[in-house]
Amino acid sequence: MTRRKSYSVSQLNNALPIPIEMNSGEDLVTHQRNHESHITDVRVGEHYLVRGSTTTTSSSSSSTGQYIAWQIKISINDLDYSSIVLYKRYSEILQLYYDLQSYYKGDSEIVIPQPPPKDSFKFERLVMSSSWLEDRRNGLQWFLSSVLLDPVLQKGPVVKQFILGKED
């Protein structure tokens, strides 16, 4: 049983890592502009019924009872392993809308889409109407996709604050 040397070398070449490319002469600012990360997909997933007390930082109000938190998966640069998963209440998503309106108030070229309307959440309604949550999820999906996939809005400080939870 003899092996040909060229066969072994070609198999080895298939297993070798891709060589690292050195900087092609672009400066740091040009490199950052050419290779900037951006949001490429937004998915509003499951909802979670949360019981207990909560304090919202935006309005500094406290409440007790139950509320729904929505899972939001944000993909960066179309990479499955590069994503952010957030859990936000409707009130936090509504606050994003108000913050965007305030920040872009004087800019007539920026159109901020409307979020789904505020609707009272009652446990009886949840049990009686399973379509209510799906309608809400679809509305949030449309709103967040319209905002977070917009190339201008996603680079602004309001969206960064919403996603990262901190000011620039």
N, C-alpha and C positions, 0 to 999 in steps of 0.2 A: 504494500500500500504506500505509494509515493505521493507526495504533495508537490504541486508546482509552486515555486517561490512567488511568482507574480500573483497567483491567486491569494496567497496569504497576505501579501502586501496590500492588495486592493481591498481585502476585507478589513485590514487594519485602518486603511484610509477612511473607510466608511464609519468606523467607530471613533475616530479622532474628533475632538471638539472643534468647533468653528473657530478659526483664528480671530484674535482680537484686533479690531481695526483702530489705528491710531488717529488722532485728530487730523483732519484734512486741512487744517490751517484756519478754520473759522474761529472767531473770538467767542468768548463766553456768552455775550448777549445774543449773538447770531445763533449760537448753538441752542440756547434756551428757547428762542423764538421758533426755531425749526423743529424742535423736539418737545414742544409743550404738550403736557397732558390735557386731555379734555374729556368731558362726559360724553359717552356714546350710547348709553342705554339707561333707561329708568323703568323699574317695575314696582308697582304697588302690589304687594302680596297679601299674606294672611293678616287678619285682624286679631287682636288679643283683647279680651275683656279683663281689665285691671280693676281690682277692688282695693280700696284704701284711700288714704289721703295723699294729696299731691300739692306741690307749690310750683307755679309757673314763674320762671324768671322774668319773662318779658312784661308781665303785668303785676308781678309780685303779689298775686292773689293765691289764696289757699282754699282747697275744697276737699270735701270728703264724699265718699260714695264710690261710684264706679264710672269708668270711662273706657273708650276703645283706643288702643294704640295700633297704628298701621305699620307694617313692615315695608320699608322702602329699600330696594336694592339698586345701587347706582354703579354702573360699570364704567371703568376708565379705559380709554383707548381700545375698546373692543376686546379686552383681555378678561377671560373668565377668572383668573386668579388675582386680578386687580380690581376689586370692587369694595364698596362701602355699604354696610347694612345699617340703616337707621330705624328707630322706632319713634314715630311722631304721632301726637294727637292731632285731631282736626284743628283745634285752636292754634297749634303751632304752625300748621300749614297755612291757616288763614292769616296768621301774623306775618308769614313770608310775603303774602300778597300785599298787605298793608305797608310793609317795609319797602317792597319794590316800588309801590305807588309813590311813597314819600321820596325815595332816593332818585327816581327818574321823573319827578314831577314836571320839570321844565323841558324835558326832552320829548319833542313831538314825534320823533322817529321811532321811539320805543313804545311798543304796544304790550301792555301787561294783560294776559288773559284772565278771565274771571274764574275763580275757584267754584266748585259746586256749592249750591246754597246751603246756608246753615239750617239745620233741621234738628228738632229736639230728639234726643235719644232716650227712649224709655224701654225698660226691659220687656214690657208687654208687647211693644211694637216689634222688638227683635224676635220674639217668639212667634208672633202672628205673621210677620212678613219677612221671609228669608231673602226676598229680592231687594229689600231696602239696603242691606249691607253691600250687595253686589252693585247696586246703582251708585252708592257712595264710593266704592272702590274704583269703579269705572270713571267717575267724575274726578277723583283724585289722580288717577292714572293720566287722564287727559291733561289736567292742569299742570301736574309736576313734569310731565314730558314736554309740554309746551314751554315751560319756564327753564327747566334744567338742560334741555337740549338746544336752547337758543344760544348761538355762539357769543352774542354780546352779553346776555344776562348771566350765563354761567361763569364768566370771568370777573363779574362784579363782586364787590364786597358783601352784598346782601346774601347772595347765594352761597358764598364761601362761609359766611356766618351760620347760615341754616345747616349746611352740611357738616362743617367742622366744629361748630359751637363756640367759636372764638373770633375775636376781631383781628383784622390784619395789623 
